[in-house]
């Protein structure tokens, strides 16, 4: 028989050996991680950012005994449930969900004084002030615009320290659709008028980022980060969570497929173009046929704890050398019923959910 390239391929290259047979003994046996680009020390500073799914990373790191890297803290007297409601502890700093590559880039530029959006504050019907780029960060809004601006200054200081001090940034790419201000291209985490502000077709436009857009955005982030913090490394993931709604003309299922394809291809290209950039296959683990859809809840969108646990077990094992049997969970604080409701199901707060109807 003639020799051919497939004869020398390892077992992880073949569907039967790498997916079908392991899955037959239990879904958790499927491990699509071949070899991490780099390892992460348990005491290194790991910052997380991205879509709602990204919130799980910080939570599981805490449960595994990995000290969370936080640069924006609530006052010590603030109860934990109130701190969470005001955005403390979701991520390294209180930037909320960062759904797109453009949003991450502009967060960095705004924090370092390189970009100042014209549309910088909204006022609601009660006269309170809302941050257009963190509409959920201060429930009910700020009493004065000055209070909003003071809080934003503290936030930007925390963001600058995050980028300057982190060892690894885990960024979860979530969406390609984003709403932007026509005047200067400033992008919002959610369409104006959904959670706050007013939508104006003359002022706002829908963008649907391409592979080139995503690569350019993240490439610029990497370049800037290289000047600020040369030792920093980046782990990219793609959120498996489907779009809750699309503003385009396609069916939401088709729009979701497009978005995830763009993000996955962009992530692959970025790992090839830049050193110190790795891809972790959380998207493949959750959406893979081997789990028969069990990693999605009844709404076919929310990721179950079983799926999140599979993803994080492999991330901890391959990148931090922590096995589930080695993890030392952090004791959970005493919580009341209201707090349990806030963190129930996926324990992730999601601006995008406001689009559902």
Helices and strands as residue ranges (DSSP letters): G 5-8, G 11-13, H 15-15, I 16-20, H 21-24, G 27-29, E 46-50, G 52-54, H 55-63, H 80-85, H 101-111, E 122-123, E 129-130, H 145-165, E 168-173, E 177-181, E 204-208, H 211-228, E 233-238, H 252-273, E 277-279, H 282-287, G 289-291, H 305-320, H 337-342, G 351-355
